[in-house]
Amino acid sequence: MIEPRDQSARRRFAEELDRNFSVVASAGSGKTQAITERIVQLAQSKNALEILPKLVVVTFTHRAADEMQQRTRQRILREHRSPALQAAFNRAFFGTIHSFCMKLLTNYGHYLGLPSPLNLVAEDDEELWEAFIQQYHHIGRNLSAETRTALLRLAPARQLMELGRNARTLLSSKSEIGQCPSVDFAEVHAAIPPPSSKETIANSKAELLDWEKRYRNGWEFVRWPARSSSARDFLQRWNEAFAPLRAWVAEAALCVATKVQHDFRDFRIERGLVTYSDQVALADELLQHPAASRRLREENFHVILDEAQDTDPAQFSVLTEITRPPDATGRWLETKTAPPQPGHFCMVGDFQQSIYRDRADLNNYRAIHRALVRDNFGDELEFSVTFRLDQHQMKFVNDTFRQLLNDKNGQVKFVELQPRPDVLPGQVIRVSLDAGLLPAGEKPKDYQKARIEAQVLADWIKKTGLGKLRARTWRDVAILCPRKLWLRTMATALRRAGLPVSIQSESDLKGDNPAYAWLTALCTIVIDPRNAYEIVGVLREVFGIADHDLAIFCEGDGSRFQIEADLPATGVVSTPLRLLAETRRQIEGHSLFDAVKI
């Protein structure tokens, strides 16, 4: 069989277990398969029974983690019959960064004085925020009285608090804020207006004079003046005059927001509540605790990070710090000493595929990537062979994105896709839309243009037919749209053309949300008390029981997972099963609404 062009890199990633790797994997390059191969090789190593229970595979959705775990389990079951090895694999962690951080906090949170248990709360929980505001009486306590008064004249207290609340990363600020600078607007008033901007500049100067009067007369709150002119010289003078004051306000506001953020987090923790951001921040803090960090690193975790390009600095910190030597101090990226131990940290990502805008910053990914390959701490590998595209589609992608991703002005460098060994010709067809399709003499709205485009495309698809599209049925024809609203427009046009259509991405999948998935699973097992598959899911996800304990309980007999009859024994698995059986008995005869309330 002909091997892919990058097979040597794939072989290195799978077999060199004593090396750290940063893998740049293009779209469709089979990174899940590559990660699976590395884990299988770990299972074949002489110390597999010690490594597998300490294996940490981090993805960014539970679905991806489950898929990777199932693929790997099937390979291990097929190639290794040892019950001890299978039990060791069942103790490995597959999940999201947040669930891993919660695991660390559950086991080691006492080092930080955290309460137990910790429960997840939404980042935007209004009820909790209002409760915090009601008891938060002294905003800006970390500033001097003079600085605090000056700041609150220019920035509303509510906005300062919202700044601290809405920050997605842990804020930090200077410990000392200088005195509020004096302002001088002589250059602004001296600006000579050009004829075209005479009125707007005069209005701006009048607004500024009124603002200066209120500011110098000590008004309690002074709204920033509104500038109505954008003339180049005047705009430059205006910005330069306000720059020192704006910089000072920003610095002081950050100081206040940092305090609000920390106080709000303490408020949540006192009530046993944490957000997703808290989970990561507290785990990162745990790894800077002298005693806790040593104990965690002595666990000898082996981390494999998937979708590394969508990882924020705090998440990177947790995953790299936990793989450093036990006696390491400080932060690796700051001290440049004691990097992750050989073979203990690998990450797979792609600079071209960052999708999580709130947390992703490619500069963070670049920094980790460079630090890992610097001074031989790890090796860079590149998977460029794509298994998704045939020859013509791949050429189209390469020709298009080579111009867009040019490694300039902060843009990433495009990695050319390479063909798989058995690549087929494929085809790319461009449907041209004539400008004459638009109504003459008027400027149509975007939705009107979308309707016209959708109808032309639908008619073209029907005329072309299945044969020329190389499809056997209409199920084999997929239309991708960059926005969900466009799907409805396209579907309407296809129905007009007499073609069968089904929208697959019209709404978010509720099954990915525990609030829906857990309740659905509970209702399912109440109706079907011998549904072992769903019962095991409830025990794992709702009750948090480990696969290891579930395997010991059933001893290979799946029928033991039932809630039709009570279990006489008590234990890690038996007690939740008895609770579920009792709950099911209580709700018999009730309506669905009343049953759910119980």
MARSEBA-380324 format. One record per residue (C-alpha): residue in one letter; x, y, z negated. Coordinates in steps of 0.25 Angstrom, whole numbers, padded with zeros to 4 digits, always signed. Example, Ala and Ser with C-alpha at 12.3 -4.5 7.8 and 13.67 -1.06 7.14 Angstrom:
BEGIN
A+0049-0018-0031;S+0055-0004-0029;
//
This chain:
BEGIN
M+0000+0000+0000;I+0005+0014+0004;E+0008+0022-0009;P+0004+0037-0010;R+0015+0047-0007;D+0016+0051-0022;Q+0016+0037-0027;S+0030+0039-0034;A+0024+0050-0042;R+0012+0042-0046;R+0021+0030-0050;R+0030+0039-0059;F+0018+0044-0066;A+0012+0030-0069;E+0025+0023-0072;E+0035+0033-0079;L+0028+0033-0093;D+0040+0040-0100;R+0038+0053-0091;N+0029+0065-0093;F+0023+0069-0079;S+0015+0081-0074;V+0008+0076-0062;V+0002+0085-0051;A-0009+0077-0045;S-0017+0082-0033;A-0031+0080-0031;G-0035+0066-0028;S-0021+0061-0031;G-0026+0050-0041;K-0021+0056-0054;T-0031+0048-0062;Q-0025+0035-0056;A-0011+0040-0059;I-0014+0043-0074;T-0021+0029-0074;E-0008+0022-0069;R+0000+0029-0079;I-0009+0024-0091;V-0008+0010-0085;Q+0007+0011-0085;L+0007+0015-0099;A-0002+0003-0102;Q+0009-0006-0096;S+0020+0001-0104;K+0027-0007-0116;N+0021+0003-0126;A+0007+0004-0120;L+0000+0000-0133;E+0007+0013-0140;I+0005+0022-0128;L-0009+0020-0124;P-0016+0023-0137;K-0009+0037-0136;L-0012+0039-0122;V-0020+0053-0120;V-0026+0055-0106;V-0032+0069-0105;T-0042+0073-0094;F-0052+0084-0093;T-0065+0077-0092;H-0070+0065-0100;R-0074+0058-0087;A-0060+0059-0081;A-0054+0053-0094;D-0064+0042-0094;E-0061+0039-0080;M-0046+0038-0082;Q-0048+0030-0095;Q-0057+0020-0087;R-0047+0019-0075;T-0036+0016-0084;R-0043+0006-0093;Q-0047-0002-0081;R-0033-0003-0076;I-0028-0007-0090;L-0038-0017-0092;R-0035-0023-0078;E-0020-0023-0080;H-0019-0025-0096;R-0027-0036-0103;S-0020-0033-0117;P-0031-0029-0127;A-0021-0021-0135;L-0017-0012-0122;Q-0032-0010-0119;A-0034-0006-0134;A-0022+0004-0133;F-0028+0010-0120;N-0042+0012-0126;R-0035+0021-0137;A-0029+0030-0126;F-0036+0044-0125;F-0043+0048-0112;G-0050+0061-0113;T-0050+0076-0112;I-0041+0085-0119;H-0051+0090-0128;S-0055+0076-0133;F-0040+0073-0135;C-0039+0086-0143;M-0051+0082-0152;K-0045+0068-0154;L-0032+0075-0159;L-0040+0085-0168;T-0048+0073-0174;N-0036+0065-0178;Y-0027+0077-0182;G-0035+0089-0184;H-0033+0088-0199;Y-0019+0094-0197;L-0026+0107-0193;G-0037+0106-0203;L-0048+0103-0193;P-0061+0098-0198;S-0067+0085-0194;P-0074+0082-0185;L-0072+0092-0175;N-0084+0095-0165;L-0084+0101-0151;V-0091+0114-0150;A-0093+0122-0136;E-0084+0133-0133;D-0096+0143-0131;D-0104+0138-0143;E-0112+0151-0146;E-0118+0147-0160;L-0104+0144-0165;W-0098+0157-0160;E-0110+0165-0166;A-0107+0158-0179;F-0093+0162-0178;I-0096+0177-0175;Q-0106+0178-0187;Q-0095+0175-0197;Y-0083+0182-0189;H-0084+0196-0195;H-0070+0202-0193;I-0065+0201-0179;G-0050+0205-0176;R-0045+0202-0191;N-0032+0198-0185;L-0030+0213-0180;S-0027+0225-0189;A-0038+0234-0192;E-0033+0245-0183;T-0031+0235-0171;R-0045+0229-0173;T-0052+0242-0173;A-0045+0246-0161;L-0048+0233-0154;L-0063+0233-0157;R-0064+0247-0152;L-0061+0241-0138;A-0065+0227-0138;P-0079+0222-0144;A-0078+0212-0155;R-0087+0202-0148;Q-0078+0202-0136;L-0066+0199-0144;M-0073+0188-0151;E-0078+0182-0138;L-0063+0183-0132;G-0059+0174-0144;R-0071+0164-0142;N-0069+0163-0127;A-0054+0161-0126;R-0052+0147-0120;T-0038+0146-0125;L-0032+0148-0139;L-0029+0163-0140;S-0016+0169-0146;S-0012+0184-0148;K-0002+0193-0154;S-0002+0193-0169;E+0000+0208-0169;I-0008+0218-0160;G-0002+0232-0158;Q-0009+0245-0160;C-0020+0249-0150;P-0012+0258-0140;S-0016+0272-0137;V-0022+0275-0123;D-0019+0286-0113;F-0027+0289-0101;A-0021+0301-0096;E-0016+0294-0083;V-0030+0289-0081;H-0036+0303-0082;A-0025+0309-0073;A-0029+0300-0062;I-0032+0307-0049;P-0044+0301-0042;P-0045+0298-0027;P-0057+0304-0020;S-0064+0290-0019;S-0063+0287-0034;K-0065+0301-0040;E-0078+0298-0046;T-0075+0285-0052;I-0062+0289-0058;A-0069+0301-0064;N-0079+0292-0070;S-0068+0283-0075;K-0060+0295-0082;A-0073+0300-0088;E-0076+0286-0094;L-0062+0285-0099;L-0063+0299-0106;D-0075+0294-0113;W-0068+0281-0117;E-0056+0289-0123;K-0065+0298-0131;R-0072+0286-0137;Y-0059+0279-0139;R-0051+0290-0146;N-0063+0294-0155;G-0063+0281-0161;W-0076+0274-0156;E-0078+0260-0162;F-0079+0254-0149;V-0075+0259-0136;R-0079+0253-0123;W-0068+0252-0112;P-0070+0263-0102;A-0076+0259-0088;R-0067+0263-0076;S-0075+0266-0063;S-0064+0268-0054;S-0054+0258-0048;A-0045+0268-0040;R-0031+0262-0040;D-0024+0273-0047;F-0035+0276-0057;L-0036+0261-0060;Q-0021+0259-0063;R-0021+0271-0072;W-0033+0266-0080;N-0028+0252-0082;E-0014+0257-0086;A-0020+0267-0096;F-0029+0256-0103;A-0019+0244-0102;P-0012+0246-0115;L-0026+0247-0122;R-0032+0235-0115;A-0019+0227-0118;W-0020+0230-0133;V-0035+0227-0133;A-0032+0213-0126;E-0021+0210-0136;A-0030+0213-0148;A-0042+0206-0142;L-0034+0194-0140;C-0029+0194-0155;V-0044+0195-0160;A-0049+0185-0150;T-0038+0175-0155;K-0042+0177-0169;V-0057+0175-0165;Q-0053+0162-0157;H-0046+0156-0169;D-0057+0160-0179;F-0068+0154-0170;R-0060+0141-0169;D-0058+0141-0184;F-0073+0143-0185;R-0076+0131-0176;I-0066+0122-0183;E-0072+0125-0197;R-0085+0120-0191;G-0078+0107-0185;L-0080+0113-0171;V-0070+0114-0159;T-0071+0118-0145;Y-0064+0112-0134;S-0053+0123-0135;D-0052+0121-0150;Q-0049+0106-0147;V-0037+0109-0139;A-0032+0121-0147;L-0033+0113-0160;A-0026+0101-0154;D-0015+0110-0149;E-0014+0116-0163;L-0013+0102-0169;L-0001+0099-0160;Q+0006+0111-0166;H+0004+0106-0180;P+0017+0101-0185;A+0012+0088-0192;A+0000+0085-0182;S+0008+0087-0170;R+0019+0077-0174;R+0008+0067-0178;L+0001+0069-0164;R+0014+0068-0156;E+0018+0055-0164;E+0005+0049-0158;N+0013+0048-0145;F+0002+0052-0136;H+0004+0050-0121;V-0004+0061-0113;I-0009+0061-0099;L-0016+0074-0095;D-0025+0074-0082;E-0029+0087-0075;A-0018+0094-0082;Q-0021+0107-0073;D-0033+0109-0081;T-0026+0109-0095;D-0025+0122-0103;P-0012+0125-0112;A-0018+0120-0125;Q-0022+0107-0119;F-0008+0105-0113;S-0002+0109-0126;V-0010+0098-0133;L-0006+0087-0123;T+0008+0091-0122;E+0011+0094-0137;I+0005+0080-0141;T+0015+0073-0132;R+0028+0080-0138;P+0037+0073-0147;P+0032+0072-0162;D+0043+0082-0167;A+0040+0093-0156;T+0037+0107-0161;G+0030+0119-0154;R+0024+0118-0141;W+0031+0111-0129;L+0028+0122-0119;E+0034+0133-0128;T+0046+0126-0134;K+0050+0118-0122;T+0054+0107-0131;A+0049+0093-0134;P+0041+0090-0122;P+0030+0079-0121;Q+0037+0066-0123;P+0040+0058-0111;G+0028+0050-0105;H+0019+0057-0115;F+0013+0068-0106;C+0008+0067-0092;M-0001+0077-0085;V-0008+0076-0071;G-0014+0089-0065;D-0014+0097-0052;F-0011+0112-0051;Q-0022+0112-0040;Q-0034+0107-0048;S-0036+0116-0060;I-0051+0117-0062;Y-0053+0121-0077;R-0052+0136-0076;D-0054+0139-0091;R-0042+0131-0095;A-0033+0128-0083;D-0021+0137-0080;L-0012+0131-0070;N+0000+0139-0077;N-0002+0130-0089;Y-0002+0117-0081;R+0010+0122-0074;A+0017+0125-0087;I+0015+0111-0092;H+0019+0105-0079;R+0032+0113-0078;A+0035+0110-0093;L+0033+0095-0091;V+0042+0094-0079;R+0053+0104-0085;D+0065+0098-0091;N+0061+0084-0087;F+0049+0083-0097;G+0041+0077-0087;D+0039+0075-0072;E+0031+0081-0061;L+0023+0072-0052;E+0014+0075-0040;F+0002+0067-0035;S-0001+0073-0021;V-0008+0061-0014;T-0023+0063-0014;F-0032+0051-0013;R-0045+0059-0011;L-0042+0065+0003;D-0040+0060+0017;Q-0030+0066+0027;H-0038+0078+0033;Q-0044+0082+0020;M-0030+0082+0013;K-0024+0090+0024;F-0036+0100+0023;V-0033+0102+0008;N-0018+0103+0010;D-0019+0113+0021;T-0030+0122+0013;F-0024+0122-0001;R-0010+0123+0003;Q-0013+0138+0006;L-0021+0140-0006;L-0012+0133-0017;N+0001+0140-0013;D+0008+0141-0027;K+0007+0157-0026;N+0000+0167-0035;G-0002+0157-0046;Q-0008+0147-0036;V-0004+0132-0037;K+0004+0125-0027;F-0004+0115-0018;V+0001+0101-0019;E-0001+0095-0005;L-0010+0082-0005;Q-0004+0070+0001;P-0012+0058+0007;R-0015+0045+0001;P-0009+0033+0008;D-0022+0028+0015;V-0027+0042+0019;L-0038+0043+0029;P-0039+0054+0039;G-0051+0061+0033;Q-0057+0073+0039;V-0060+0088+0036;I-0070+0096+0044;R-0073+0111+0043;V-0087+0115+0045;S-0087+0130+0051;L-0098+0139+0047;D-0100+0150+0058;A-0102+0164+0053;G-0115+0165+0061;L-0122+0156+0051;L-0123+0168+0042;P-0135+0177+0044;A-0132+0189+0053;G-0132+0203+0047;E-0133+0200+0033;K-0123+0195+0022;P-0128+0182+0016;K-0127+0178+0001;D-0118+0167-0003;Y-0129+0157-0005;Q-0135+0160+0009;K-0121+0157+0015;A-0120+0145+0007;R-0134+0140+0012;I-0129+0142+0026;E-0116+0135+0024;A-0123+0123+0017;Q-0133+0122+0028;V-0123+0122+0039;L-0114+0112+0032;A-0127+0103+0029;D-0131+0103+0044;W-0116+0100+0048;I-0116+0088+0039;K-0129+0082+0044;K-0124+0085+0059;T-0111+0078+0056;G-0117+0066+0050;L-0111+0055+0041;G-0102+0049+0052;K-0094+0061+0055;L-0093+0064+0040;R-0087+0050+0038;A-0098+0046+0028;R-0107+0034+0027;T-0118+0041+0019;W-0121+0055+0014;R-0116+0051+0001;D-0102+0051+0006;V-0103+0066+0010;A-0100+0076-0001;I-0101+0091-0001;L-0092+0098-0011;C-0096+0113-0015;P-0087+0122-0024;R-0100+0126-0032;K-0112+0119-0037;L-0122+0129-0031;W-0117+0126-0017;L-0121+0111-0019;R-0135+0115-0019;T-0135+0123-0007;M-0127+0112+0001;A-0137+0102-0004;T-0149+0110+0001;A-0143+0111+0014;L-0140+0097+0015;R-0155+0093+0012;R-0160+0103+0022;A-0151+0095+0032;G-0157+0082+0028;L-0145+0076+0021;P-0146+0069+0007;V-0138+0077-0004;S-0135+0075-0018;I-0128+0085-0027;Q-0118+0079-0036;S-0112+0091-0044;E-0125+0100-0046;S-0123+0100-0061;D-0113+0096-0072;L-0113+0082-0077;K-0119+0082-0090;G-0112+0069-0093;D-0099+0075-0095;N-0105+0083-0107;P-0105+0076-0120;A-0118+0083-0124;Y-0125+0076-0113;A-0117+0063-0111;W-0117+0059-0126;L-0133+0061-0127;T-0135+0054-0115;A-0126+0042-0119;L-0134+0042-0133;C-0147+0042-0126;T-0142+0031-0116;I-0138+0021-0127;V-0151+0023-0135;I-0159+0019-0123;D-0149+0008-0120;P-0143+0003-0133;R-0134-0008-0127;N-0128+0001-0117;A-0113-0002-0121;Y-0107+0008-0111;E-0115+0020-0116;I-0113+0016-0131;V-0098+0015-0130;G-0099+0029-0123;V-0106+0035-0135;L-0097+0028-0145;R-0085+0034-0138;E-0090+0048-0134;V-0100+0051-0145;F-0094+0044-0157;G-0079+0045-0152;I-0076+0030-0154;A-0063+0025-0148;D-0062+0015-0137;H-0053+0007-0146;D-0064+0006-0156;L-0075+0003-0146;A-0067-0009-0140;I-0064-0015-0154;F-0079-0014-0157;C-0084-0021-0145;E-0073-0032-0144;G-0076-0032-0129;D-0091-0034-0131;G-0098-0022-0125;S-0112-0026-0130;R-0108-0022-0144;F-0110-0008-0140;Q-0125-0007-0143;I-0135+0001-0152;E-0147-0008-0151;A-0144-0015-0164;D-0136-0010-0177;L-0122-0015-0179;P-0120-0020-0193;A-0105-0016-0194;T-0099-0002-0196;G-0087+0003-0188;V-0082+0014-0179;V-0091+0008-0168;S-0102+0001-0175;T-0106+0013-0184;P-0109+0022-0172;L-0116+0011-0165;R-0125+0009-0177;L-0128+0024-0177;L-0132+0024-0163;A-0141+0011-0165;E-0148+0018-0177;T-0150+0031-0169;R-0156+0023-0158;R-0165+0016-0167;Q-0170+0030-0173;I-0174+0036-0160;E-0182+0024-0155;G-0196+0029-0151;H-0192+0044-0151;S-0193+0053-0139;L-0180+0056-0132;F-0180+0070-0137;D-0182+0065-0152;A-0172+0054-0150;V-0161+0064-0145;K-0164+0073-0157;I-0162+0061-0166;
//
